[in-house]
Amino acid sequence: MLFVRPGRLSDLDTLARMAHAARPVLHSLPHDRRELEARVALSEDSFRADVDFPGEEFYLFVLEDSATGKLLGTASIVAAAGYAEPFHVFRNDALIHASRELHVNRKIHALTMSHELTGKSRLAGFYIDRSASGVGDAAAQLLSRARMMYIAANRRRFTPEVFSLLLGVTDEAGTSPFWEAVGRKFFGRDFAQIEIASGGRSRTFIAEVMPTYPLYVPLLPEQAQRVIGEPNEKALLSYDIHLEEGFEPDRFVDIFDAGPVLAAQVDRSACVTFNETRTVRESSASAAAAEGARAYLVSSHRDGEFRCVLAELPSERSLAAPLDGSARAALDVVHGDTVRCVPLHRGAFHAEEGEADDAYLRSISTHQSGDRR
């Protein structure tokens, strides 16, 4: 069974391989082994810390196959983006240019450098090995949304609003039309070089080099205009997963490739809105997957150790969570423990009330990476 848990220093070798395999680069997994070790150690300290409000904490999660012990992916949460230095994005603005004499009144789309996301909690560093056997869209849902299950259960550790920065459009060679039209003009370097150096959009040199005045979008090449706010093909799966959780496109885009920023109020997220607390009951695999059961995200905090799995549970409102042996072992729970349960699909939840939401059930294609660095 696949399950999500906090990353550990004992995972360092596998995480190092993931860091080098991920394309584009994951800022949450530095290539330098000593930096990576420090990052994982920070995560361990963050999970153990008694936190009253978000600060410099960093939470690293891994997707593990309980049958083999193999790690198949990783994802993370940054408690406060830009904690040490401002977090830079472009804000979509509309500037009015008017002249009474000429009877002209025009609204012009412009991009303005902004620090407004600084201090907000951020989902980041999503990577999953889609080449591994048994790793499909459901596994990606589990890995990505387990983070929101953790946030929902640990509200004081995070801000009321959470955001995620998705990959922007690039061609097969990794060239970004937006970077070529904007970033290269100021940095004079390739997109990949600055991507590695940027450290997650919180480096001082960004403010030193990027324009402080608004960029007038109509003056950009048409190809660059078209990709503003559009997700990369590799991020379409992640985009849909975020929508399932309740994220929506915000008024910001990435400063390098113009990828979309998605944001959600934690109180309105699926993992809070549709949360049910159930009591674990021992069950066989066949009984757990009985007719009428639906897929649920199920998480536990036994002895403070967070775990999350996907399990088939009865769709009717119930106080019980019948789990088979593999699910109980993965969650490290026993008969009588309580777990947090959230329907995997909003549409399935609404269907019980006659409000099926087919928009969330559209087919999604197979991709490797999702929310950025």
BELSULRA-V668953 format. One record per backbone hydrogen bond with DSSP energy under -0.5 kcal/mol. NH is the residue of the N-H (numbers start at 1). CO is the residue of the C=O. E is the energy in kcal/mol with one decimal. If there is no record, write none. Layout:
BEGIN
nh | co | e
NH | CO | E
NH | CO | E
END
This chain:
BEGIN
nh | co | e
3 | 64 | -2.4
4 | 308 | -2.7
5 | 62 | -2.0
6 | 306 | -0.6
7 | 60 | -3.1
11 | 8 | -1.8
12 | 9 | -1.7
15 | 11 | -2.6
16 | 12 | -2.4
17 | 13 | -1.7
18 | 14 | -2.2
19 | 15 | -2.4
20 | 16 | -1.5
21 | 17 | -1.6
22 | 18 | -2.4
27 | 25 | -0.6
29 | 26 | -1.3
36 | 32 | -2.6
37 | 33 | -2.8
38 | 34 | -2.0
39 | 35 | -2.1
40 | 36 | -2.5
41 | 37 | -2.4
42 | 38 | -2.2
43 | 39 | -1.9
44 | 40 | -2.4
45 | 41 | -2.4
46 | 42 | -2.4
47 | 43 | -2.5
48 | 44 | -1.6
49 | 45 | -1.7
51 | 49 | -1.0
59 | 77 | -2.7
60 | 58 | -0.5
61 | 75 | -3.4
62 | 5 | -2.9
63 | 73 | -2.2
64 | 3 | -3.1
64 | 62 | -0.6
65 | 70 | -2.4
66 | 1 | -3.2
66 | 64 | -0.7
68 | 65 | -0.7
69 | 65 | -3.3
72 | 63 | -3.2
73 | 63 | -0.8
74 | 127 | -2.9
75 | 61 | -1.8
76 | 124 | -2.6
77 | 59 | -2.2
78 | 122 | -3.0
79 | 57 | -2.0
79 | 77 | -0.6
81 | 120 | -2.8
83 | 80 | -1.1
88 | 86 | -0.6
88 | 201 | -2.6
89 | 114 | -1.8
90 | 253 | -2.8
91 | 112 | -3.0
92 | 251 | -3.4
93 | 91 | -0.6
93 | 110 | -3.2
95 | 108 | -3.0
97 | 95 | -0.5
97 | 106 | -3.1
98 | 96 | -0.5
99 | 104 | -3.0
103 | 99 | -0.7
104 | 99 | -2.3
106 | 97 | -3.2
108 | 95 | -3.5
108 | 106 | -0.6
110 | 93 | -2.5
111 | 215 | -2.3
112 | 91 | -2.1
114 | 89 | -2.8
118 | 115 | -2.0
119 | 81 | -3.7
120 | 117 | -2.1
121 | 161 | -0.8
122 | 78 | -2.7
123 | 163 | -2.4
124 | 76 | -2.4
125 | 372 | -0.5
126 | 371 | -1.2
127 | 74 | -2.8
128 | 368 | -1.2
129 | 72 | -3.1
130 | 128 | -1.3
132 | 129 | -1.3
135 | 132 | -1.6
136 | 134 | -0.9
140 | 136 | -1.6
141 | 137 | -2.4
142 | 138 | -2.4
143 | 139 | -2.6
144 | 140 | -2.5
145 | 141 | -2.7
146 | 142 | -1.7
147 | 143 | -0.5
147 | 144 | -0.8
149 | 145 | -1.8
150 | 146 | -2.0
151 | 147 | -2.4
152 | 148 | -2.8
153 | 149 | -1.3
154 | 150 | -0.8
154 | 151 | -0.9
157 | 154 | -1.4
158 | 155 | -1.6
162 | 264 | -2.6
163 | 121 | -2.1
164 | 262 | -2.6
165 | 123 | -0.6
166 | 164 | -0.6
166 | 260 | -2.6
167 | 370 | -0.8
169 | 230 | -0.5
171 | 175 | -2.2
174 | 171 | -2.1
177 | 175 | -0.6
180 | 176 | -2.4
181 | 177 | -1.5
182 | 178 | -2.1
183 | 178 | -0.5
184 | 179 | -3.0
185 | 182 | -0.9
186 | 182 | -0.8
186 | 183 | -1.1
187 | 183 | -2.9
188 | 184 | -1.7
194 | 190 | -1.7
195 | 191 | -2.4
196 | 192 | -1.8
197 | 193 | -1.8
198 | 194 | -2.0
199 | 196 | -0.7
202 | 198 | -1.1
206 | 203 | -1.3
207 | 203 | -0.7
207 | 204 | -0.6
208 | 204 | -1.4
209 | 205 | -1.8
210 | 206 | -2.6
215 | 111 | -3.0
216 | 214 | -0.6
217 | 109 | -2.0
217 | 215 | -0.8
218 | 109 | -0.6
219 | 216 | -1.6
220 | 217 | -2.1
224 | 221 | -0.5
225 | 221 | -2.1
226 | 222 | -2.2
227 | 223 | -0.8
228 | 225 | -1.1
229 | 258 | -3.0
230 | 227 | -2.1
232 | 167 | -2.4
235 | 232 | -1.8
236 | 233 | -1.1
239 | 235 | -2.6
240 | 236 | -2.3
241 | 237 | -2.3
242 | 238 | -2.3
243 | 239 | -2.0
244 | 240 | -2.3
245 | 241 | -1.6
246 | 242 | -1.1
246 | 243 | -0.6
247 | 242 | -2.7
248 | 263 | -2.4
250 | 261 | -3.3
253 | 90 | -2.5
254 | 259 | -2.5
258 | 254 | -0.9
261 | 252 | -1.3
262 | 164 | -2.8
262 | 260 | -0.5
263 | 248 | -2.8
264 | 162 | -2.6
266 | 160 | -2.9
266 | 264 | -0.6
268 | 265 | -1.6
269 | 265 | -0.6
269 | 266 | -1.3
270 | 245 | -2.7
272 | 269 | -1.1
273 | 269 | -3.1
274 | 270 | -2.3
275 | 272 | -1.0
276 | 341 | -2.2
278 | 276 | -0.6
278 | 339 | -2.4
279 | 319 | -3.3
280 | 337 | -3.7
281 | 321 | -2.2
283 | 323 | -1.5
288 | 284 | -2.4
289 | 285 | -1.4
290 | 287 | -1.4
293 | 290 | -1.9
294 | 313 | -2.7
296 | 311 | -2.5
297 | 342 | -3.2
298 | 296 | -0.5
298 | 309 | -2.8
299 | 340 | -2.4
300 | 307 | -2.2
304 | 301 | -2.2
305 | 302 | -2.0
306 | 304 | -0.7
307 | 300 | -1.7
308 | 4 | -1.5
309 | 298 | -2.6
310 | 2 | -0.5
311 | 296 | -2.3
313 | 294 | -2.5
313 | 311 | -0.6
315 | 292 | -1.1
321 | 279 | -2.9
323 | 281 | -2.5
323 | 321 | -0.6
328 | 324 | -2.4
329 | 325 | -2.4
330 | 326 | -2.3
331 | 327 | -2.3
332 | 328 | -0.9
333 | 328 | -2.3
336 | 280 | -2.3
337 | 334 | -2.4
339 | 278 | -2.6
340 | 299 | -2.4
341 | 276 | -3.2
342 | 297 | -2.3
344 | 295 | -2.5
349 | 345 | -1.3
350 | 346 | -2.8
351 | 347 | -1.9
352 | 348 | -0.8
352 | 349 | -0.8
353 | 350 | -1.5
354 | 351 | -1.4
355 | 350 | -3.0
358 | 356 | -0.7
360 | 357 | -1.4
361 | 358 | -1.5
362 | 359 | -0.7
367 | 365 | -0.5
370 | 126 | -1.1
372 | 165 | -3.5
END
